[in-house]
């Protein structure tokens, strides 16, 4: 079967964006990963990786055949040679980046976010949410298992922090230059048969590419040609910035007498968070060509983490459900009025305590949201001391996330045009 007839049969997209190196390429240029055990030593990825090649032969199912006659299954980017999911050739990508300081709770948030999305999207929005690349998602899946599928639910769990190197990064060799790319988490978002856009599933379904970096990656000087760890920011359809109130001395002071949570009273303060946001803004402007006086059109969502620790400042211990049913077919719409109401309340609080953060966010994006989240819904517990440092974690049985899916639902509603239905109370639907 020819490349052309194969392309027509499965309806490939004309241009593909690699989720690793962010290079755009034509669908007919996609490489395949050889299967035969003798076909190792890829020039980009090293001696232990199978070679990438542009095929000339396919079997009846449209899979390439390598030069040793074995059927191949995996695809790869023609520039960086890293593997890409097949769904990326058929569905448009949505790039989302998560940023924040060290110890702001990103690892716990990511696990809670994906877990709650796996429940909420099919149940309330008639969308399937699945791993597009289980290998790429393996770290995140392990986080989910530790917290939500742990048979020892009474034992305290502490997640490993995101590192600046290791399993979360891929090394690619370009001649003399070695470049480290952050490995994205890849998910498929498809409409189910009952979704109102089911007949246009190929147009509205998406590949969700989520990027997470160590907090240290956002410190000045951390992004280089050899380690472009945060270049995805300029490609992202939405940026989610984690602001941790428990690391801000002013928030701690405001909470005095209202809570005895460890995160408020004893947790270490690591870095000034508005400086990280300023660095993020600087990198996006630099890599995307955005003028200093120009605001970004894509949404910036400031996720105010660890809500369980500082909720007395907002008066609501449990946040209200931000979606409501539409009709009788099991579909819900995201209540944008409610999300905006909560966002405005949190913005008002931040304006009083950390006005510089609000100013920096709103000067950067036309669409700025301030959304409270709690990955655990409960305070951490003391685990003991390791190398002179106190260790704190959470028991899986006590985990009760709050609003962890809302930032992503809001971002999807703002960027994907109908995938997540929205409604306002004044007009009832949108």
C-alpha positions as CSV (number, residue, x, y, z in Angstrom):
1,X,0.0,0.0,0.0
2,X,1.4,3.4,-0.9
3,X,2.0,6.2,1.5
4,X,-0.6,8.3,-0.4
5,X,-3.4,5.7,-0.3
6,X,-2.6,4.9,3.3
7,X,-2.9,8.6,4.1
8,X,-6.3,8.9,2.4
9,X,-7.6,5.7,4.1
10,X,-7.0,6.8,7.7
11,X,-7.3,10.6,7.2
12,X,-4.0,11.9,8.4
13,X,-3.6,15.6,9.3
14,X,-1.5,17.6,6.8
15,X,0.9,19.1,9.4
16,X,2.0,17.5,12.6
17,X,3.6,19.2,15.7
18,X,6.1,17.0,17.6
19,X,5.3,17.1,21.3
20,X,9.0,16.7,22.2
21,X,11.0,19.1,20.0
22,X,7.9,21.1,18.8
23,X,9.0,20.9,15.2
24,X,6.2,20.9,12.6
25,X,6.5,18.4,9.7
26,X,4.4,16.9,7.0
27,X,2.5,13.7,7.8
28,X,4.2,11.8,4.9
29,X,7.6,12.6,6.6
30,X,6.8,10.7,9.8
31,X,9.3,8.0,10.6
32,X,8.7,4.5,11.8
33,X,10.6,2.6,14.5
34,X,12.2,-0.6,13.3
35,X,11.2,-3.8,15.0
36,X,13.9,-6.3,14.1
37,X,16.4,-6.8,17.0
38,X,19.4,-6.3,14.7
39,X,18.2,-2.8,13.6
40,X,19.6,-0.9,16.6
41,X,21.9,2.2,17.0
42,X,19.7,5.1,16.0
43,X,21.9,8.1,15.2
44,X,19.9,10.5,17.3
45,X,19.0,8.3,20.3
46,X,22.0,6.0,20.7
47,X,23.1,2.4,20.4
48,X,20.4,0.8,22.5
49,X,17.5,2.3,20.5
50,X,15.9,0.9,17.3
51,X,16.6,2.8,14.1
52,X,14.0,5.2,12.7
53,X,13.3,5.0,9.0
54,X,11.1,6.3,6.2
55,X,9.2,3.3,4.9
56,X,8.6,2.1,1.4
57,X,6.5,-1.0,2.2
58,X,3.4,-1.5,4.3
59,X,1.2,-4.5,5.1
60,X,-2.6,-4.6,4.6
61,X,-3.3,-2.9,7.9
62,X,-1.2,0.1,6.9
63,X,1.8,-0.7,9.2
64,X,5.3,-0.2,7.9
65,X,7.7,-3.1,7.2
66,X,11.4,-2.6,8.1
67,X,14.3,-3.7,5.9
68,X,14.4,-7.1,7.7
69,X,10.8,-7.8,6.9
70,X,9.3,-7.2,10.3
71,X,6.0,-5.3,10.9
72,X,6.5,-2.1,12.8
73,X,4.0,-0.4,15.2
74,X,5.6,2.8,16.6
75,X,6.0,6.2,14.9
76,X,8.7,8.8,15.5
77,X,9.4,12.5,14.8
78,X,11.7,13.0,11.7
79,X,13.7,15.6,13.6
80,X,14.3,14.4,17.1
81,X,13.4,10.7,16.4
82,X,11.4,10.4,19.7
83,X,8.3,8.3,19.5
84,X,4.9,10.0,19.0
85,X,1.4,8.4,19.4
86,X,-0.5,7.5,16.3
87,X,-3.4,9.6,17.4
88,X,-1.3,12.7,16.9
89,X,-1.5,12.1,13.1
90,X,-5.3,12.2,13.2
91,X,-6.2,14.5,16.1
92,X,-5.0,18.1,16.7
93,X,-2.9,18.6,19.8
94,X,-3.6,20.8,22.8
95,X,-0.4,21.8,24.6
96,X,-0.7,22.8,28.3
97,X,2.2,23.7,30.5
98,X,2.4,23.6,34.3
99,X,4.8,25.9,36.1
100,X,5.7,26.7,39.7
101,X,8.4,27.0,42.3
102,X,10.0,24.0,44.0
103,X,7.7,22.3,46.6
104,X,4.6,24.1,45.4
105,X,2.7,20.7,45.1
106,X,2.9,20.1,41.3
107,X,3.5,16.3,41.6
108,X,0.5,15.9,43.9
109,X,-1.6,18.2,41.8
110,X,-0.8,16.3,38.6
111,X,-1.8,13.0,40.1
112,X,-5.0,14.3,41.5
113,X,-5.8,16.2,38.3
114,X,-5.5,13.1,36.0
115,X,-7.3,10.9,38.5
116,X,-10.3,13.3,38.8
117,X,-10.4,13.9,35.0
118,X,-10.6,10.1,34.5
119,X,-13.8,10.2,36.6
120,X,-15.3,13.5,35.7
121,X,-14.9,13.6,31.9
122,X,-16.8,10.4,31.0
123,X,-19.3,10.8,33.8
124,X,-20.2,14.5,33.4
125,X,-19.0,15.6,30.0
126,X,-19.4,12.4,27.9
127,X,-15.7,12.4,27.0
128,X,-13.2,9.5,27.1
129,X,-9.9,10.3,28.7
130,X,-7.1,7.8,28.2
131,X,-3.3,7.5,28.0
132,X,-2.1,8.1,24.5
133,X,1.4,6.9,25.5
134,X,1.5,4.7,28.6
135,X,5.3,4.7,28.6
136,X,5.5,8.5,28.5
137,X,2.8,8.6,31.3
138,X,4.4,6.0,33.5
139,X,5.7,8.4,36.1
140,X,2.3,10.0,36.4
141,X,0.5,6.7,36.5
142,X,2.7,5.6,39.4
143,X,1.8,8.8,41.3
144,X,-1.9,7.9,40.7
145,X,-1.4,4.3,41.9
146,X,0.4,5.5,45.1
147,X,-2.4,7.8,46.0
148,X,-5.6,6.4,44.6
149,X,-5.0,2.6,44.0
150,X,-2.9,1.9,47.0
151,X,-3.8,-1.3,48.9
152,X,-2.1,0.1,52.0
153,X,-4.4,3.1,52.3
154,X,-3.5,3.7,55.9
155,X,0.3,4.1,55.3
156,X,1.6,7.6,54.7
157,X,2.7,8.2,51.1
158,X,5.2,10.9,49.9
159,X,5.5,11.5,46.2
160,X,8.9,12.0,44.6
161,X,9.4,15.6,43.4
162,X,10.0,16.4,39.8
163,X,13.7,16.4,38.9
164,X,15.7,18.4,36.4
165,X,17.0,15.2,34.8
166,X,16.3,11.5,34.7
167,X,13.3,9.5,33.5
168,X,11.3,12.6,32.8
169,X,13.7,13.8,30.1
170,X,14.9,12.4,26.8
171,X,18.5,13.0,25.4
172,X,18.8,13.6,21.6
173,X,22.1,13.8,19.8
174,X,22.3,16.3,16.9
175,X,25.9,15.9,15.6
176,X,28.1,17.3,18.4
177,X,25.2,18.8,20.3
178,X,23.2,16.9,23.0
179,X,19.8,18.3,23.8
180,X,17.6,17.3,26.8
181,X,13.8,17.5,26.1
182,X,11.2,17.3,28.8
183,X,8.9,14.2,28.3
184,X,5.3,15.3,28.0
185,X,2.3,13.4,29.5
186,X,0.1,12.4,26.5
187,X,-3.7,11.8,26.7
188,X,-6.4,11.2,24.2
189,X,-9.6,13.2,24.6
190,X,-12.4,11.8,22.4
191,X,-16.2,12.4,22.3
192,X,-18.4,9.4,23.3
193,X,-21.4,8.5,21.2
194,X,-23.8,10.6,23.4
195,X,-21.7,13.7,23.2
196,X,-23.4,16.5,21.2
197,X,-20.4,16.7,18.9
198,X,-20.1,13.0,18.3
199,X,-20.8,13.3,14.6
200,X,-17.8,15.6,14.4
201,X,-15.6,13.5,16.6
202,X,-12.5,13.7,14.3
203,X,-12.7,17.6,14.4
204,X,-13.3,18.2,18.1
205,X,-11.4,15.3,19.7
206,X,-7.8,16.2,20.8
207,X,-4.5,14.9,21.9
208,X,-3.7,16.5,25.3
209,X,0.0,17.2,25.8
210,X,0.9,18.2,29.4
211,X,4.3,19.5,30.3
212,X,5.7,19.5,33.9
213,X,9.1,20.7,34.9
214,X,11.1,20.8,38.1
215,X,10.6,24.2,39.9
216,X,14.3,24.8,39.5
217,X,13.8,24.8,35.7
218,X,12.1,28.2,36.0
219,X,14.9,29.9,37.8
220,X,16.9,32.4,35.7
221,X,19.5,30.8,33.4
222,X,18.0,27.3,33.6
223,X,16.7,27.3,30.0
224,X,19.5,26.9,27.4
225,X,20.1,25.6,23.9
226,X,21.3,22.3,25.3
227,X,18.5,22.1,27.8
228,X,15.4,23.9,26.3
229,X,13.3,22.5,29.2
230,X,10.7,25.2,29.2
231,X,10.4,26.1,25.4
232,X,7.0,24.4,25.5
233,X,5.6,27.5,27.2
234,X,5.6,29.5,24.0
235,X,3.8,26.6,22.2
236,X,1.2,26.1,24.9
237,X,-2.5,26.8,24.3
238,X,-2.8,27.4,28.1
239,X,-0.3,27.9,30.9
240,X,-1.2,26.8,34.5
241,X,0.9,28.5,37.1
242,X,1.0,27.0,40.6
243,X,1.0,29.6,43.3
244,X,1.5,28.1,46.8
245,X,0.2,30.5,49.5
246,X,1.9,28.4,52.2
247,X,5.3,29.5,50.9
248,X,4.3,33.2,51.2
249,X,5.1,34.8,54.6
250,X,2.2,37.3,54.1
251,X,-0.3,34.5,53.6
252,X,1.1,32.7,56.7
253,X,0.6,35.8,58.7
254,X,-3.0,36.2,57.5
255,X,-3.7,32.6,58.5
256,X,-2.4,32.9,62.0
257,X,-5.0,31.9,64.6
258,X,-7.2,30.4,61.9
259,X,-5.4,27.1,61.2
260,X,-2.7,25.0,62.8
261,X,-1.9,23.2,59.5
262,X,1.8,22.1,59.2
263,X,1.9,23.7,55.7
264,X,1.1,27.1,57.2
265,X,3.1,26.9,60.4
266,X,6.3,24.8,59.6
267,X,6.7,24.1,55.9
268,X,9.9,25.7,54.5
269,X,9.6,28.8,52.3
270,X,11.6,28.2,49.2
271,X,11.5,31.2,46.7
272,X,9.7,34.3,45.9
273,X,7.0,33.1,43.5
274,X,6.4,36.3,41.5
275,X,10.0,36.1,40.3
276,X,9.3,32.7,38.8
277,X,6.2,34.1,37.1
278,X,8.2,37.0,35.8
279,X,10.8,34.5,34.4
280,X,8.1,32.5,32.8
281,X,6.7,35.6,31.1
282,X,10.1,36.6,29.9
283,X,10.7,33.2,28.3
284,X,7.4,33.2,26.6
285,X,7.9,36.7,25.2
286,X,11.4,35.8,24.0
287,X,10.5,32.5,22.3
288,X,7.2,33.6,20.8
289,X,8.1,37.1,19.7
290,X,5.5,38.7,22.0
291,X,6.1,42.4,22.5
292,X,6.7,43.7,25.9
293,X,3.5,45.7,25.8
294,X,1.5,42.9,24.2
295,X,-0.7,40.6,26.2
296,X,-1.1,36.9,25.3
297,X,-4.4,35.8,24.0
298,X,-4.2,32.2,25.4
299,X,-5.4,31.7,29.0
300,X,-3.1,31.9,32.0
301,X,-4.6,30.0,35.0
302,X,-3.1,30.8,38.3
303,X,-3.8,27.7,40.4
304,X,-3.7,28.6,44.1
305,X,-2.6,25.3,45.6
306,X,-3.1,23.6,49.0
307,X,-6.6,25.1,49.5
308,X,-7.2,22.7,52.4
309,X,-4.5,24.7,54.4
310,X,-5.8,28.3,53.8
311,X,-9.5,27.9,53.1
312,X,-10.5,30.0,56.2
313,X,-9.4,33.0,54.2
314,X,-12.0,32.2,51.6
315,X,-14.7,31.1,54.1
316,X,-15.7,28.0,52.1
317,X,-14.2,24.7,53.4
318,X,-15.5,22.7,50.4
319,X,-15.8,24.4,47.1
320,X,-19.1,24.1,45.1
321,X,-19.6,21.7,42.2
322,X,-18.7,23.8,39.1
323,X,-20.9,22.0,36.6
324,X,-24.6,21.2,36.2
325,X,-26.6,18.9,34.1
326,X,-28.0,19.9,30.6
327,X,-31.1,18.0,29.5
328,X,-31.5,14.3,30.3
329,X,-28.7,12.6,28.4
330,X,-26.1,12.7,31.1
331,X,-24.3,15.7,29.8
332,X,-23.2,18.6,32.1
333,X,-21.9,22.0,31.2
334,X,-19.1,23.9,33.0
335,X,-20.7,26.7,34.9
336,X,-18.4,29.6,33.8
337,X,-20.3,32.1,36.0
338,X,-19.5,30.0,39.1
339,X,-15.9,29.5,38.1
340,X,-15.6,33.3,37.4
341,X,-17.2,34.1,40.7
342,X,-14.7,31.9,42.6
343,X,-11.9,33.3,40.5
344,X,-12.9,36.9,41.3
345,X,-13.0,36.1,45.0
346,X,-9.6,34.5,45.0
347,X,-8.3,37.4,42.9
348,X,-9.6,39.8,45.5
349,X,-7.8,37.9,48.2
350,X,-4.5,37.8,46.2
351,X,-4.8,41.5,45.5
352,X,-4.8,42.2,49.2
353,X,-2.0,39.8,50.1
354,X,0.2,39.5,47.0
355,X,-0.8,42.3,44.6
356,X,2.4,42.0,42.6
357,X,1.4,38.4,41.5
358,X,-2.0,39.6,40.3
359,X,-0.5,42.5,38.4
360,X,2.2,40.2,36.7
361,X,-0.5,37.7,35.7
362,X,-3.0,40.2,34.2
363,X,-0.3,42.1,32.4
364,X,0.7,38.9,30.6
365,X,-2.7,37.4,29.5
366,X,-6.1,38.7,28.3
367,X,-7.6,35.6,29.9
368,X,-6.5,35.3,33.5
369,X,-8.1,33.0,36.0
370,X,-7.4,32.5,39.7
371,X,-8.6,29.0,40.7
372,X,-8.1,27.4,44.2
373,X,-7.2,23.7,44.2
374,X,-6.2,21.1,46.8
375,X,-4.6,17.9,45.6
376,X,-5.1,16.0,48.8
377,X,-8.0,17.8,50.6
378,X,-6.3,17.1,53.9
379,X,-3.2,18.1,55.9
380,X,0.0,16.1,55.6
381,X,1.2,13.9,58.4
382,X,4.7,13.5,59.9
383,X,6.7,10.5,58.6
384,X,10.0,10.9,60.4
385,X,13.4,12.4,59.6
386,X,15.6,11.5,56.7
387,X,19.2,13.0,56.6
388,X,18.2,15.6,59.1
389,X,15.1,16.7,57.2
390,X,11.5,16.2,58.4
391,X,9.4,14.1,56.0
392,X,5.7,14.7,55.6
393,X,3.1,12.8,53.5
394,X,-0.5,11.9,53.3
395,X,-2.5,8.7,53.9
396,X,-4.4,7.6,50.7
397,X,-7.6,7.0,52.7
398,X,-7.6,10.7,53.7
399,X,-7.2,12.0,50.1
400,X,-10.1,14.1,48.9
401,X,-9.1,16.4,46.0
402,X,-10.9,19.7,45.6
403,X,-11.3,21.4,42.2
404,X,-8.2,19.7,40.7
405,X,-10.0,19.1,37.4
406,X,-11.4,22.7,37.1
407,X,-8.3,24.5,35.8
408,X,-8.0,22.0,32.9
409,X,-11.7,22.0,32.2
410,X,-11.6,25.8,32.1
411,X,-8.6,25.7,29.8
412,X,-10.3,23.2,27.5
413,X,-13.4,25.2,27.5
414,X,-11.4,28.3,26.5
415,X,-9.3,26.6,23.8
416,X,-11.1,23.7,22.2
417,X,-14.4,25.1,21.0
418,X,-17.2,22.8,22.2
419,X,-15.3,19.8,23.5
420,X,-16.2,20.9,27.1
421,X,-19.7,22.5,26.9
422,X,-20.1,25.7,29.0
423,X,-23.1,27.5,30.4
424,X,-23.8,30.8,32.0
425,X,-26.7,31.3,34.4
426,X,-28.1,34.3,32.4
427,X,-28.4,32.4,29.1
428,X,-28.6,28.9,30.5
429,X,-26.3,27.4,27.8
430,X,-23.6,28.1,25.3
